[in-house]
């Protein structure tokens, strides 16, 4: 489901008691932003179409069953939306708990520390405790394998898990660390929608899901990747990380520049 087009007649709705009027086709998330209200999110950004995969932006809408994703739900006239009800806050904490339970907890030494949307979202939803012990819930004693990449990293030598996927350092400008990936697909969509390259895809399902560059066994350097950096800019964690940032830390200033590579005119942040 893509981002609704904001082309319709003005629509007035109420979000958390605030009345807001936006063009028809606007998403509930964007309408909330225009009302000055923040809805937690991980898979949505302004630069790629909404996808509705992370489920962190769920809201309640009066008269409607369930808790739809606000990023992919278009506004309707008279809609009454609640973004901070007990129910949605509980759902968000549960979702975040699952993300964190399958993520390395090396924040203090991670290159994205302080610039990590997963870290920010955990604070935003008020996550204070994770009930699931990393690894324990994912170890399959019948096969002797861990069911996620990050578990394998925490639980011993890489050889202990035949499914372990090593970090990909083949690209000279950035690295890819699958253990930190939350499979939000922002990189895949940025590659397609911003650069038009289609070098990335998601392969596998469930714990097997991972971002893949090209055919199985390909690394970034041997794929169709043109090193434009759109995927790195889109990544909310340290999964795709500029090598200069990893080695020297986050720069204290950045400029937006226009790439002259293909003539499309994409703008990128240069640091
Ligand atoms: Fe809406 Fe991820 S931000 S589902």
Boltz pocket constraint, residues with backbone or C-beta under 6 A from the ligand:
constraints:
  - pocket:
      binder: B
      contacts: [[A, 40], [A, 41], [A, 42], [A, 43], [A, 44], [A, 51], [A, 52], [A, 53], [A, 54], [A, 55], [A, 56], [A, 57], [A, 58], [A, 69], [A, 70], [A, 71], [A, 72]]
      max_distance: 6.0
